[in-house]
Amino acid sequence: MKFGDFKGKFRELPLLPTRVVFGKASGADLNQLDRWCKQGLLLQLRRGLYIFGKEDRKIEPSRLYLAGQVYQPSYISLEYALSRYGLIPERAVDVTSVSTKKTARFTNDFGTFIYQTVKPSAFRGFISAKDEAGLPYFIAEPEKAAADFVYLNLGKIAAGAAEKTLLESFRFQNLSLLKKNKIAAYFGLFNNKKMREIGAVLRGMGGKV
């Protein structure tokens, strides 16, 4: 297939998964995609997932949308979500997400996408939103982003030092934005005594009922 024909057929798609474009891709199909990538006509986001190059792209997806497509199932959380909500002062460069699948990291032309693992029973507490192009993505609620982050950093919190660690090491701020009932619910999802204790500390540091 010539690239012009390929573009005319698939340009309405925001992304180009090989399973959608070819069904079961042959070696010749993959070689053709590889040649188009080398020519800059396509960009590879990960194995089996492509996007048109800048000049041929009709839809401009955000990194928020891409994060959920590069690795599934997943939702944006941890440092990126905490930064977006103003719960930490730092600006997150990499898009951080959690998944029920194994830890993974992908770097492509749109940046770095990092995924960490949570148990299936804790894979909740996220909402659906849309980016500027109208494309959907999932992002943790503020309280769940905090719970995910604390859970994945439990080893850094010494007994009796939760408040100090949250404020000084993790640099949590604007805690009045958090809802106490959601803190209790989301920290409780991990079925972990230390998580419940830290959640109680966080609820005592501020937040809405």
For each residue, the residues with C-beta under 8 A, 3 or more apart:
1: 5 6 32
2: 5 6
3: 6 7 36 41
4: 7 8
5: 1 2 8 9
6: 1 2 3 9 10 36
7: 3 4 10 11 52 56
8: 4 5 11
9: 5 6
10: 6 7 13 16 21
11: 7 8 52 56 58
12: 58 59
13: 10 16 20 59
14: 51 59 61 65 133 135
15: 45 49 50 51 61 66 69
16: 10 13 20 21 42 49 50 51 52
17: 20 21 48 49 50
18: 21 22 25 29 30 33 48 49 50
19: 22 23 24 25 48
20: 13 16 17
21: 10 16 17 18 25 50
22: 18 19 25 26 29
23: 19
24: 19
25: 18 19 21 22 29 30 33
26: 22 29 30
27: 30 31
28: 31 32
29: 18 22 25 26 32 33
30: 18 25 26 27 33 34
31: 27 28 34 35
32: 1 28 29 35 36
33: 18 25 29 30 36 37 42 44 50
34: 30 31 37 38
35: 31 32 38 39
36: 3 6 32 33 39 41 42
37: 33 34 40 41 42 43 44 50
38: 34 35
39: 35 36
40: 37 53
41: 3 36 37 52 53 56
42: 16 33 36 37 50 51 52 53
43: 37 50 51 52 53 108 109
44: 33 37 47 49 50 108
45: 15 49 50 51 66 69 70 106 108 110
46: 49 70 71 106 108
47: 44
48: 17 18 19
49: 15 16 17 18 44 45 46 69 70
50: 15 16 17 18 21 33 37 42 43 44 45
51: 14 15 16 42 43 45 57 61
52: 7 11 16 41 42 43 56 57 58
53: 40 41 42 43 56 57
54: 57
55:
56: 7 11 41 52 53
57: 51 52 53 54 60
58: 11 12 52
59: 12 13 14 133 135
60: 57 132 133
61: 14 15 51 65 66 131 133 135
62: 65 66 131 132 133 135 137
63: 66 67 95 110 111 113
64: 67 68 76 95 129 131 137 139
65: 14 61 62 68 69 131 133 135 136 137
66: 15 45 61 62 63 69 70 95 110 113
67: 63 64 70 71 74 76 95 97 113 137
68: 64 65 72 74 75 76 97 136 137 138
69: 15 45 49 65 66 72
70: 45 46 49 66 67 106 108 113
71: 46 67 74 97 99 101 104 106 113 115
72: 68 69 99
73: 99 100 101 123
74: 67 68 71 97 98 99 101 115 138
75: 68 97 98 123 126 138 139 140
76: 64 67 68 80 81 95 96 97 126 137 138 139 140
77: 80 81 96 97 98 126 139 140 144 145 148 149
78: 81 82 96 97 98 114 116 145 148 149 152
79: 82 83 88 90 92 94 96 149
80: 76 77 83 84 92 94 95 96 97
81: 76 77 78 84 85 96 139 140 142 145
82: 78 79 85 87 88 92 142 145 146 149 172
83: 79 80 86 87 88 90 91 92
84: 80 81 92 139
85: 81 82 142 145 174 177
86: 83 173 174 177
87: 82 83 142 145 146 172 173 174 175 177 178
88: 79 82 83 170 171 172 173
89: 171 173
90: 79 83 171
91: 83
92: 79 80 82 83 84 95 96
93: 111 112
94: 79 80 111 112 113 114
95: 63 64 66 67 76 80 92 111 112 113 114
96: 76 77 78 79 80 81 92 114 115 116
97: 67 68 71 74 75 76 77 78 80 113 114 115 116
98: 74 75 77 78 115 116 117 118 123 140 148
99: 71 72 73 74 104 115 116 117 118 123
100: 73 117 118 119 120 123
101: 71 73 74 104 115 117
102: 117
103: 115 116 117
104: 71 99 101 114 115
105: 112 113 114 115
106: 45 46 70 71 112 113
107: 111 112 113
108: 43 44 45 46 70 111 113
109: 43
110: 45 63 66
111: 63 93 94 95 107 108
112: 93 94 95 105 106 107
113: 63 66 67 70 71 94 95 97 105 106 107 108
114: 78 94 95 96 97 104 105
115: 71 74 96 97 98 99 101 103 104 105
116: 78 96 97 98 99 103 148 152
117: 98 99 100 101 102 103
118: 98 99 100 122 123 148 151 152 190
119: 100 122 123 190
120: 100 123
121: 189 191
122: 118 119 125 147 148 151 189 190
123: 73 75 98 99 100 118 119 120
124: 144 189
125: 122 140 141 143 144 147 182 185 186 189
126: 75 76 77 138 139 140 141 144
127: 138 139 140 141
128: 136 137 138
129: 64 136 137 138 139
130: 134 135 136 137
131: 61 62 64 65 134 135 136 137
132: 60 62
133: 14 59 60 61 62 65
134: 130 131
135: 14 59 61 62 65 130 131
136: 65 68 128 129 130 131
137: 62 64 65 67 68 76 128 129 130 131
138: 68 74 75 76 126 127 128 129
139: 64 75 76 77 81 84 126 127 129
140: 75 76 77 81 98 125 126 127 144 145 148
141: 125 126 127 144 145 182 186
142: 81 82 85 87 145 146 177 178
143: 125 146 147 178 179 182 183 185 186
144: 77 124 125 126 140 141 147 148 182 186
145: 77 78 81 82 85 87 140 141 142 148 149
146: 82 87 142 143 149 150 172 178 183 186 202
147: 122 125 143 144 150 151 183 186 187 189 190 195 199
148: 77 78 98 116 118 122 140 144 145 151 152
149: 77 78 79 82 145 146 152 153 170
150: 146 147 153 154 157 166 170 187 195 198
151: 118 122 147 148 154 190 192 195
152: 78 116 118 148 149
153: 149 150 156 157 170
154: 150 151 157 192 194 195
155:
156: 153 165 169
157: 150 153 154 161 162 165 194 198
158: 161 165
159:
160:
161: 157 158 164 165
162: 157 165 166 197 198 201 202
163: 166 167 201 205
164: 161 167 168 169
165: 156 157 158 161 162 168 169 170
166: 150 162 163 169 170 172 198 201 202 205
167: 163 164 170 171 172 205
168: 164 165 171
169: 156 164 165 166
170: 88 149 150 153 165 166 167
171: 88 89 90 167 168
172: 82 87 88 146 166 167 175
173: 86 87 88 89
174: 85 86 87 177
175: 87 172 178 202 205 206 207
176: 206 207 208
177: 85 86 87 142 174 207 208
178: 87 142 143 146 175 182 183 202 206 207 208
179: 143 182 183 207 208 209
180: 183 184 203 207 208 209
181: 184 185 209
182: 125 141 143 144 178 179 185 186
183: 143 146 147 178 179 180 186 187 199 202 203 207
184: 180 181 187 188 199 200 203
185: 125 143 181 182 188 189
186: 125 141 143 144 146 147 182 183 189 199
187: 147 150 183 184 190 195 196 198 199 202
188: 184 185 191 195 196 199
189: 121 122 124 125 147 185 186
190: 118 119 122 147 151 187 195
191: 121 188
192: 151 154 195 196
193: 196 197
194: 154 157 197 198
195: 147 150 151 154 187 188 190 192 198 199
196: 187 188 192 193 199 200
197: 162 193 194 200 201
198: 150 157 162 166 187 194 195 201 202
199: 147 183 184 186 187 188 195 196 202 203
200: 184 196 197 203 204
201: 162 163 166 197 198 204 205
202: 146 162 166 175 178 183 187 198 199 205 207
203: 180 183 184 199 200 207
204: 200 201
205: 163 166 167 175 201 202
206: 175 176 178
207: 175 176 177 178 179 180 183 202 203
208: 176 177 178 179 180
209: 179 180 181
